[in-house]
Amino acid sequence: MPNSISEPDAPAGRARDFAAIKRQIVERAWAEGFDVVRFTGALGDARNAVRLREFLDAGHHGTMEWMAERAQWRAAPQAMWPQARSVIVLGLNYGPTRDPLAILEQRDRGAISVYAQGDDYHDVMKKKLKVLAGSIFQTWKAEVKVFVDTAPVMEKPLAQKAGLGWQGKHTNLVSREFGSWLFLGSIFTTLELPPDAAEQDHCGNCHACLDICPTNAFPSPYRLDARRCISYLTIEHDGPIPREFREALGNRIYGCDDCLAVCPWNKFARAASEAKLAAREELTAPALAGLAALDDAQFRGLFRKSPVKRIGRNRFLRNVMIAIGNSGDASLAEAAKNALRDDSSLVRGAAIWALSRLLPPQKFDELAGVHSPHEPDPQVRGEWIRD
């Protein structure tokens, strides 16, 4: 079909063509493995731009400077691609098969966020999006661009506008069909397709997601201060974890699922059907002692195809050392001692903190007397000051 069918003043007969195109796209999306697909226009919503500016002005993005640098592109799809007329928003279910919060009780094990226990969803979704976008281009000769969340696209507001779900009080997307567990991707196109109805907010008086947050990262409903968020601290933050948040991390070594897992709408959630997103057994409850001994090659091997790999071995072991310090398990002190010889000052500093929590004061002071004078990094030397 030629692009002329998308002319805004097309007769009623042509409007039925739009519906047929949408049905075909939906069917092809399902065939590709997507769980939900909706449509919206490419015009922006001024309210989203205002909320983004308030978030940035408050400094709630922390060290994620890329959010501020590309803020003007995030304001609206057409700001990034003026030729876009419609956005196809797609969801891929990654619902877990077990309670994501149960691992928090196993203090000698590391808690990895549900989304990172299988293959990297960026790769999984992008392949599917490219196949679907290619089909749209071939069939209707429409231009297309695909995006996962590495591009300056405000996926969650787009998803709400398209009707996939709504942004809950924790700022994440909530679906009446899939609860908290949807990966989002989008296809921008020059096809001008009729939009679907936006989803309404169904949070009501519930504030379970706000109450469960270990670090009080929500200044108010629908507002997140990323600087206090465990997902930000364990993934995006590249320096030492601030002392005020270390205990609250518990055994979370990559991300945090608390506010997602507690949502009542998860009663409608179901386990993911995409095999590549299935949790690997070795990542569901890995022993902290084993993780603490990983060198760079072993780290890359264990997290091959996993999003965990992108933070690098040193940042990951920093998180592992904090979890060891929170374990209350004195048998893990040896793993922390071994980390005092690590090449990374980031790891050494976290190991010192772990030992300050696991060793009796006298033994810790004796260890400090051996290591502290020889530590070249002032930041790490400072870690020897017992809390």
KANOR-V33480 format. One record per residue. N is the residue number from 1. RES is the residue in three letters. PSI is psi in whole degrees, 0 to 359 (* if undefined). NEAR is the number of other ideal C-beta (glycine too) atoms within 8 Angstrom. D_CENTER is the distance of its C-alpha to the mean C-alpha in Angstrom with 1 decimal. Layout:
{{N/RES/PSI/NEAR/D_CENTER} {N/RES/PSI/NEAR/D_CENTER}}
//
This chain:
{{1/MET/136/6/38.2} {2/PRO/161/6/38.7} {3/ASN/343/9/36.5} {4/SER/342/6/39.4} {5/ILE/345/11/38.3} {6/SER/8/13/35.6} {7/GLU/135/8/38.2} {8/PRO/334/5/37.7} {9/ASP/27/3/41.4} {10/ALA/148/10/41.6} {11/PRO/172/5/43.9} {12/ALA/324/5/42.9} {13/GLY/322/6/43.4} {14/ARG/329/10/40.7} {15/ALA/326/10/38.3} {16/ARG/330/8/38.5} {17/ASP/321/11/37.4} {18/PHE/314/12/34.1} {19/ALA/321/9/33.6} {20/ALA/320/8/34.6} {21/ILE/315/13/32.1} {22/LYS/317/11/29.2} {23/ARG/318/8/30.4} {24/GLN/320/9/30.6} {25/ILE/317/12/27.1} {26/VAL/314/9/25.7} {27/GLU/319/8/27.8} {28/ARG/325/10/26.7} {29/ALA/317/12/23.0} {30/TRP/318/9/23.7} {31/ALA/331/6/25.7} {32/GLU/352/9/22.9} {33/GLY/0/9/20.8} {34/PHE/148/12/18.7} {35/ASP/336/10/18.9} {36/VAL/144/12/19.2} {37/VAL/133/12/20.4} {38/ARG/170/11/21.5} {39/PHE/144/13/23.2} {40/THR/168/14/23.4} {41/GLY/167/7/25.2} {42/ALA/359/12/24.1} {43/LEU/145/7/25.6} {44/GLY/169/10/23.4} {45/ASP/119/9/23.5} {46/ALA/331/6/24.9} {47/ARG/325/6/23.2} {48/ASN/320/12/19.7} {49/ALA/322/12/21.1} {50/VAL/315/8/22.7} {51/ARG/321/8/19.6} {52/LEU/316/12/17.8} {53/ARG/320/9/20.9} {54/GLU/320/8/21.2} {55/PHE/315/11/17.6} {56/LEU/317/12/18.6} {57/ASP/329/6/22.1} {58/ALA/353/7/21.1} {59/GLY/16/7/19.2} {60/HIS/353/11/16.1} {61/HIS/355/11/14.0} {62/GLY/232/10/15.5} {63/THR/9/7/15.9} {64/MET/70/10/13.6} {65/GLU/335/7/16.9} {66/TRP/336/7/15.7} {67/MET/320/10/14.7} {68/ALA/321/9/18.3} {69/GLU/331/6/20.0} {70/ARG/25/9/18.9} {71/ALA/323/12/18.9} {72/GLN/332/6/22.0} {73/TRP/331/8/20.3} {74/ARG/340/13/17.5} {75/ALA/326/10/20.3} {76/ALA/146/11/21.3} {77/PRO/320/13/21.1} {78/GLN/344/10/24.7} {79/ALA/329/10/24.1} {80/MET/326/12/22.4} {81/TRP/94/9/24.7} {82/PRO/335/5/27.8} {83/GLN/348/6/29.1} {84/ALA/138/14/26.3} {85/ARG/330/11/27.8} {86/SER/156/14/25.4} {87/VAL/125/15/21.7} {88/ILE/116/14/20.9} {89/VAL/128/16/17.5} {90/LEU/145/16/16.5} {91/GLY/141/17/14.4} {92/LEU/118/17/13.9} {93/ASN/131/15/14.0} {94/TYR/32/14/12.2} {95/GLY/136/11/14.0} {96/PRO/161/11/14.9} {97/THR/353/5/18.6} {98/ARG/167/6/18.8} {99/ASP/117/6/18.0} {100/PRO/341/11/14.7} {101/LEU/346/9/16.6} {102/ALA/326/8/19.7} {103/ILE/337/11/18.5} {104/LEU/343/9/18.6} {105/GLU/346/5/22.3} {106/GLN/85/9/22.8} {107/ARG/343/10/22.9} {108/ASP/6/10/24.0} {109/ARG/154/11/20.9} {110/GLY/140/14/17.4} {111/ALA/115/13/14.5} {112/ILE/133/12/11.5} {113/SER/144/13/8.6} {114/VAL/317/11/9.7} {115/TYR/342/9/7.3} {116/ALA/10/12/8.6} {117/GLN/348/11/12.1} {118/GLY/204/12/13.3} {119/ASP/156/9/13.5} {120/ASP/120/8/10.9} {121/TYR/334/14/10.0} {122/HIS/313/10/10.7} {123/ASP/317/9/14.1} {124/VAL/312/13/14.8} {125/MET/320/13/14.1} {126/LYS/321/11/15.8} {127/LYS/316/8/18.9} {128/LYS/317/14/19.2} {129/LEU/319/15/18.9} {130/LYS/322/9/21.5} {131/VAL/313/9/23.8} {132/LEU/316/16/23.7} {133/ALA/320/13/24.0} {134/GLY/323/9/26.9} {135/SER/319/9/28.6} {136/ILE/317/14/28.5} {137/PHE/314/11/30.0} {138/GLN/322/6/32.6} {139/THR/315/8/33.7} {140/TRP/6/10/33.8} {141/LYS/34/7/33.9} {142/ALA/144/11/31.1} {143/GLU/147/7/28.9} {144/VAL/151/12/25.2} {145/LYS/138/10/22.0} {146/VAL/147/12/18.7} {147/PHE/136/13/15.2} {148/VAL/202/12/11.7} {149/ASP/18/8/9.0} {150/THR/351/5/10.8} {151/ALA/159/7/13.7} {152/PRO/66/8/14.7} {153/VAL/134/11/14.4} {154/MET/84/8/13.5} {155/GLU/318/13/12.1} {156/LYS/315/11/12.0} {157/PRO/322/10/15.6} {158/LEU/318/15/16.7} {159/ALA/321/15/15.7} {160/GLN/318/14/17.6} {161/LYS/327/10/20.4} {162/ALA/346/14/20.7} {163/GLY/13/10/20.7} {164/LEU/329/14/17.7} {165/GLY/198/13/16.9} {166/TRP/157/11/16.7} {167/GLN/115/12/14.5} {168/GLY/184/13/15.2} {169/LYS/342/11/16.4} {170/HIS/5/12/12.9} {171/THR/357/9/12.0} {172/ASN/162/10/9.7} {173/LEU/137/15/11.5} {174/VAL/133/14/14.1} {175/SER/139/14/16.4} {176/ARG/339/8/19.9} {177/GLU/326/6/19.9} {178/PHE/6/15/16.6} {179/GLY/230/12/15.5} {180/SER/356/14/11.8} {181/TRP/70/13/11.0} {182/LEU/124/16/10.8} {183/PHE/144/11/9.1} {184/LEU/141/15/10.7} {185/GLY/165/16/13.1} {186/SER/153/14/16.3} {187/ILE/117/15/19.8} {188/PHE/139/14/21.9} {189/THR/157/16/25.6} {190/THR/353/11/29.0} {191/LEU/135/12/30.0} {192/GLU/91/8/30.7} {193/LEU/147/13/29.7} {194/PRO/133/8/30.2} {195/PRO/152/10/27.1} {196/ASP/165/9/26.0} {197/ALA/142/5/26.2} {198/ALA/155/9/23.3} {199/GLU/146/10/21.9} {200/GLN/160/5/23.1} {201/ASP/128/7/21.4} {202/HIS/25/8/22.2} {203/CYS/329/10/21.0} {204/GLY/224/4/24.6} {205/ASN/0/4/25.5} {206/CYS/138/8/22.7} {207/HIS/31/8/20.8} {208/ALA/321/9/19.6} {209/CYS/328/16/15.9} {210/LEU/321/11/17.4} {211/ASP/328/6/20.0} {212/ILE/344/9/17.9} {213/CYS/121/12/15.6} {214/PRO/338/9/17.1} {215/THR/10/10/17.1} {216/ASN/55/5/18.0} {217/ALA/359/10/15.2} {218/PHE/105/13/16.5} {219/PRO/330/4/19.7} {220/SER/166/5/20.5} {221/PRO/138/8/19.2} {222/TYR/14/7/16.8} {223/ARG/129/10/16.3} {224/LEU/132/10/13.6} {225/ASP/100/11/14.8} {226/ALA/333/12/11.8} {227/ARG/340/8/14.5} {228/ARG/357/10/14.9} {229/CYS/132/12/11.3} {230/ILE/326/15/11.0} {231/SER/316/10/7.3} {232/TYR/313/13/8.8} {233/LEU/323/14/12.0} {234/THR/345/15/11.1} {235/ILE/304/9/9.0} {236/GLU/325/10/10.1} {237/HIS/125/10/13.5} {238/ASP/2/5/16.1} {239/GLY/192/4/19.0} {240/PRO/143/9/20.3} {241/ILE/127/13/18.4} {242/PRO/139/7/20.6} {243/ARG/323/7/23.1} {244/GLU/342/4/22.6} {245/PHE/352/12/19.1} {246/ARG/313/12/20.0} {247/GLU/322/6/21.6} {248/ALA/337/8/18.9} {249/LEU/332/16/16.4} {250/GLY/233/11/18.7} {251/ASN/21/16/17.7} {252/ARG/113/15/13.9} {253/ILE/352/14/13.6} {254/TYR/102/14/9.9} {255/GLY/184/12/7.4} {256/CYS/134/11/8.9} {257/ASP/4/11/9.6} {258/ASP/306/12/12.7} {259/CYS/334/13/12.3} {260/LEU/313/13/11.0} {261/ALA/332/11/13.6} {262/VAL/353/9/16.5} {263/CYS/128/14/16.5} {264/PRO/336/6/20.0} {265/TRP/351/12/19.0} {266/ASN/351/10/17.7} {267/LYS/341/6/21.4} {268/PHE/356/10/21.2} {269/ALA/157/11/18.2} {270/ARG/160/6/19.3} {271/ALA/148/6/18.2} {272/ALA/145/11/16.7} {273/SER/345/7/19.6} {274/GLU/115/11/18.1} {275/ALA/325/5/19.4} {276/LYS/343/7/17.1} {277/LEU/357/12/14.1} {278/ALA/141/8/16.4} {279/ALA/133/10/15.7} {280/ARG/136/9/17.9} {281/GLU/322/5/20.4} {282/GLU/351/6/20.2} {283/LEU/1/13/16.5} {284/THR/328/11/16.9} {285/ALA/60/7/19.0} {286/PRO/142/11/19.9} {287/ALA/132/9/22.8} {288/LEU/324/17/22.2} {289/ALA/319/9/25.6} {290/GLY/320/8/24.9} {291/LEU/325/13/21.6} {292/ALA/338/15/23.6} {293/ALA/2/9/26.1} {294/LEU/129/12/23.8} {295/ASP/182/7/25.2} {296/ASP/317/7/23.3} {297/ALA/320/6/24.6} {298/GLN/321/9/23.8} {299/PHE/313/13/20.2} {300/ARG/325/10/19.8} {301/GLY/316/7/21.7} {302/LEU/321/8/19.8} {303/PHE/27/10/16.3} {304/ARG/131/7/17.8} {305/LYS/2/7/15.7} {306/SER/147/13/12.6} {307/PRO/341/9/9.5} {308/VAL/327/11/10.8} {309/LYS/332/11/13.8} {310/ARG/340/5/12.5} {311/ILE/348/9/12.7} {312/GLY/158/7/16.2} {313/ARG/318/10/18.5} {314/ASN/316/9/19.7} {315/ARG/322/10/16.5} {316/PHE/315/15/15.6} {317/LEU/331/18/19.2} {318/ARG/313/15/19.1} {319/ASN/320/15/16.5} {320/VAL/318/13/18.8} {321/MET/321/16/21.8} {322/ILE/318/15/20.5} {323/ALA/320/16/19.9} {324/ILE/318/15/23.4} {325/GLY/330/15/24.8} {326/ASN/354/13/23.5} {327/SER/331/12/24.8} {328/GLY/11/6/28.4} {329/ASP/103/9/29.5} {330/ALA/337/7/32.2} {331/SER/343/5/32.3} {332/LEU/357/15/29.1} {333/ALA/326/11/30.9} {334/GLU/322/7/32.3} {335/ALA/322/12/28.9} {336/ALA/322/16/28.2} {337/LYS/317/10/31.7} {338/ASN/327/10/31.2} {339/ALA/348/15/28.2} {340/LEU/343/12/30.7} {341/ARG/7/5/31.9} {342/ASP/148/10/28.6} {343/ASP/336/3/28.7} {344/SER/124/9/25.7} {345/SER/333/8/26.6} {346/LEU/317/12/23.0} {347/VAL/317/14/23.3} {348/ARG/316/16/26.9} {349/GLY/318/14/26.1} {350/ALA/326/18/23.6} {351/ALA/321/14/26.2} {352/ILE/315/13/28.9} {353/TRP/318/15/27.0} {354/ALA/316/16/26.4} {355/LEU/326/15/30.2} {356/SER/337/12/31.1} {357/ARG/334/9/29.6} {358/LEU/332/14/31.1} {359/LEU/149/11/34.5} {360/PRO/152/5/37.5} {361/PRO/318/7/38.3} {362/GLN/316/6/41.3} {363/LYS/323/8/39.5} {364/PHE/316/12/36.7} {365/ASP/323/9/39.3} {366/GLU/318/8/41.2} {367/LEU/320/12/38.1} {368/ALA/324/10/37.4} {369/GLY/332/8/41.0} {370/VAL/317/6/40.6} {371/HIS/322/11/37.3} {372/SER/314/9/36.9} {373/PRO/336/5/39.9} {374/HIS/0/5/38.7} {375/GLU/115/10/35.1} {376/PRO/339/3/35.0} {377/ASP/116/9/31.8} {378/PRO/324/5/32.6} {379/GLN/319/9/29.1} {380/VAL/322/12/29.4} {381/ARG/322/9/33.0} {382/GLY/336/7/31.8} {383/GLU/341/13/29.7} {384/TRP/351/11/33.0} {385/ILE/113/5/33.9} {386/ARG/139/8/33.4} {387/ASP/*/6/31.5}}
//
